[in-house]
Amino acid sequence: MNRTHSPLFHISKRASIPWYISWAIRAAAIVAAMLVCALVTMLLTGADPIRIYVTIFQGSFGTVRKFWVLLQELSILLCVSLAVTPAFKMRFWNIGGEGQVLIGGLATAACMFYLGDKMPSGLLIPVMIVASILAGAIWALIPAIFKARWNTNETLFTLMMNYVAIQLVSYFCNIWDRKGSGIVGIINPNTRAGWFPVLAGRQYLLNVLVVAVLTVAVYIYLRYTKHGYEISVVGESERTARYVGIKVEKVILRTMLLSGALCGIAGLLLVGGTDHTISTTTAGGRGFTAVMVSWLAKFDPIFMVLTSFLLAFLSRGSSQIAQNFGLNHSFGDILTGIILFFIIGSEFFINYRLSFRASSEKEDGSHA
Amino acid sequence: MLETLAFYINRAVQQGIPLLFGSTGETLTEKSGNLNLGIPGIMYAGGICGVIGAFFYERGAAVMNPFPAVFIPLVCSLAGSLLMGLLYCFLTVSLRANQNVTGLAITTFGVGVGNFFGGYLIKTSGSSVASLALNATSAFFRKTLPFASKLGAFGTVFLSYSFLAYLAVIVSLIAGILLRRSRVGLHLRAVGENPATADAAGINVNRYKYGATCIGSMIAGLGGLYYVMDYASGIWSNDAFGDRGWLAIALVIFTIWRPDTGVLASILYGGLYILSINNILPTGGVGAVKELYKMLPYVMTIVVLVLTSIRNKKENQPPAALGLSYFREER
């Protein structure tokens, strides 16, 4: 008996776990990640860790303006995350958020560019909204059609669509730019045609409100509607879905239309409400970050507010570190990466239980 | 005419080699069922680790010897990308995390590491431009056969590359044979197709996943090293590597998971890029059309992906368990 090889620990799946333990594990992971981040920053800058943490907070809460920038970052990231979530829930790995956002932004910019002096803002903005939603939806629908009809791998397809979108944007940037540098610059700087109205003197307030409404809407859609139910059935088991008479193809197409449309709205908010210009970096990797935001929140729109806050907070904080300590901005990516690794790793301890050899022998003894 | 053609083929090959390294590495990885979207980050890490090694050797050594000048960056690059591969494996295989999320995080991290340390070294070197030049090391890496230039077009097309380029071709050919003809390859494919069955047949699934992903990462990392030391003549500037990592992933699909096909396909990808930036393809006088040509590799990849799924031939499909973590006790 003692001769047989028994592993040091045994891994088993947890049946269920109280929510406070799972959040305690996540919090512990974040604390551990922050310690590692501080250590890395100390090694690279020689600054003391307290100052580093203070700086991270200053990045988001230092001034009123910085706080609004944080809210803006949070809401756009949240919007893209909301967009990809319905698809993820049905196990359709839409990592084409980046491209869908860009195409939505491109459609918005095209409306502003070509129609800016042809129609009043009251008409132009609705046209922009429709155009961006359509563009995003079509971009997402293409991979969905092939997935539904021929089971084409959607992860790889949507990934490739990102780069097609990037080159398309790059093409139009070169067409629209009159100086030959390939940079469009602010569109309609004088007439401000197609710029979103500034509410209460705050440029980003409208974006924040739109995304807040969308968050609630997506939550209700996924939780309390028939569509939302069908999505989770398809995600849990496609065979069960077929057996109970859900048309899986239809659900895939419909959900991806929604996913793309929401991405289009994110592009609209970025171009019409924030940047008033377009470039290949308008989406800024948010399509990829959104995958992580959505997954970390277990595809729950309300928790996504928290996770997108975390990532926006970190990115603002680390660019503040970069600025204060004279490091370059990529330092933020390193810190974000470290924190993501810890959170990703922590999910294991939420889903599985480790029982060590000594304790498992005891259990065996008591059963015998 | 022949000389010009040879010149362009030469450029296309040089452009294609980083993609070939990347796609060979990613193919091996995907054959084990791991969809490593961290490859772009790993290639960055491979590149910057080589640069770091070269930087300190150039600074430290009074007289540079050819052997350590090549060996040190090579080992640094391999070690860097191995660490990234291990991290990916630890999270996805041991901790069974979602592969897409982990891969994307690795890419964020790797690109961040590359640009951060790149920027740091540029600042340290006191360079007036936003780049770091490692000409001396690059010269060793770019050593070619002495008689290549005397053989005209033949020499330009076939013999004028540095050792890393030939290594890329050899590695991908070996990987192709290994996957299709060896027992190890058979086991690896079994792990990627159906890990539960492979496990039941006595194959150590985790060992194969770790092995293939780590070796794959190291191969991909060499693509980053080749890009800096050879293609870019030892000049590191941030973000210069661009989206080559994603192109490498596209190439995996384009070659339908066959590393040996990658040799020609990577040259095709490189060739398309060279043709578009050199104004050889017709643009109708509109420079912006170049940007549309850069779309071509991705569009071709989509077409291949769609066609293989429509024709639905068994041997042309992605590994069946691609992207899924394996847990023995889950049924």
Contacts between the chains, C-beta under 8 A, distances in Angstrom:
chain1	res1	chain2	res2	distance
A	11	B	327	7.9
A	11	B	329	7.8
A	12	B	329	6.7
A	13	B	327	7.4
A	13	B	329	6.7
A	13	B	330	6.8
A	93	B	100	5.7
A	93	B	323	7.3
A	95	B	37	7.5
A	95	B	100	6.3
A	95	B	104	7.4
A	146	B	306	5.6
A	146	B	309	6.8
A	150	B	306	7.3
A	150	B	309	4.5
A	150	B	310	5.0
A	150	B	312	7.3
A	151	B	309	6.1
A	152	B	305	6.0
A	152	B	306	5.7
A	152	B	309	4.0
A	152	B	310	8.0
A	153	B	305	6.6
A	153	B	309	7.1
A	153	B	318	5.4
A	153	B	322	7.6
A	155	B	35	6.7
A	155	B	100	6.6
A	155	B	323	6.5
A	156	B	249	7.7
A	156	B	253	5.5
A	156	B	305	5.9
A	156	B	318	7.5
A	157	B	302	6.4
A	157	B	305	6.0
A	157	B	306	7.8
A	159	B	37	7.7
A	159	B	246	7.2
A	159	B	249	7.0
A	160	B	250	6.0
A	160	B	253	7.8
A	160	B	298	4.8
A	160	B	299	8.0
A	160	B	301	5.3
A	160	B	302	5.0
A	160	B	305	7.3
A	161	B	298	8.0
A	161	B	302	7.4
A	162	B	246	7.9
A	163	B	243	6.4
A	163	B	246	6.2
A	163	B	250	7.7
A	163	B	295	7.2
A	163	B	298	4.4
A	164	B	295	5.3
A	164	B	298	5.2
A	164	B	299	6.2
A	164	B	302	7.5
A	166	B	243	7.8
A	167	B	291	5.3
A	167	B	292	6.4
A	167	B	294	5.1
A	167	B	295	3.9
A	167	B	298	7.5
A	168	B	291	8.0
A	168	B	292	7.7
A	168	B	295	7.1
A	170	B	291	4.1
A	170	B	294	7.5
A	171	B	288	5.1
A	171	B	289	7.4
A	171	B	291	4.1
A	171	B	292	5.2
A	172	B	288	7.7
A	173	B	291	8.0
A	174	B	287	6.4
A	174	B	288	3.4
A	174	B	291	5.9
A	175	B	286	7.5
A	175	B	288	4.9
A	180	B	287	7.7
A	285	B	108	7.5
A	288	B	104	4.8
A	288	B	107	7.4
A	288	B	108	7.4
A	289	B	104	7.9
A	289	B	108	7.7
A	291	B	100	6.2
A	291	B	101	6.0
A	291	B	104	5.8
A	292	B	101	5.2
A	292	B	104	6.3
A	292	B	105	6.3
A	295	B	98	5.9
A	295	B	100	8.0
A	295	B	101	4.8
A	296	B	101	7.9
A	327	B	116	7.2
A	327	B	119	7.9
A	327	B	120	7.7
A	328	B	115	6.8
A	328	B	116	6.1
A	328	B	119	3.7
A	328	B	120	7.4
A	328	B	238	7.7
A	330	B	111	7.3
A	330	B	112	4.7
A	330	B	113	7.8
A	330	B	114	7.6
A	330	B	115	3.6
A	330	B	116	4.1
A	330	B	119	6.6
A	330	B	238	7.3
A	331	B	112	7.2
A	331	B	116	5.3
A	332	B	112	7.2
A	333	B	108	5.3
A	333	B	109	6.7
A	333	B	111	6.2
A	333	B	112	2.6
A	333	B	113	7.9
A	333	B	115	7.4
A	333	B	116	7.4
A	334	B	109	6.4
A	334	B	112	4.3
A	334	B	113	5.9
A	334	B	116	5.7
A	336	B	108	6.0
A	336	B	109	7.7
A	336	B	112	7.3
A	337	B	105	5.8
A	337	B	106	7.5
A	337	B	108	5.1
A	337	B	109	2.7
A	337	B	110	7.9
A	337	B	112	5.9
A	337	B	113	7.9
A	338	B	109	7.3
A	340	B	101	7.9
A	340	B	105	4.0
A	340	B	108	7.1
A	340	B	109	7.6
A	341	B	87	6.9
A	341	B	91	6.7
A	341	B	105	6.2
A	341	B	109	7.4
A	344	B	91	5.6
A	344	B	95	7.6
A	344	B	97	4.6
A	344	B	98	7.5
A	344	B	101	6.1
A	344	B	102	5.6
A	344	B	105	6.4
A	345	B	90	8.0
A	345	B	91	5.9
A	345	B	95	5.3
A	345	B	97	6.8
A	347	B	95	7.6
A	347	B	97	6.1
A	348	B	95	3.9
A	348	B	96	6.2
A	348	B	97	6.7
A	351	B	96	7.6
A	352	B	96	7.5
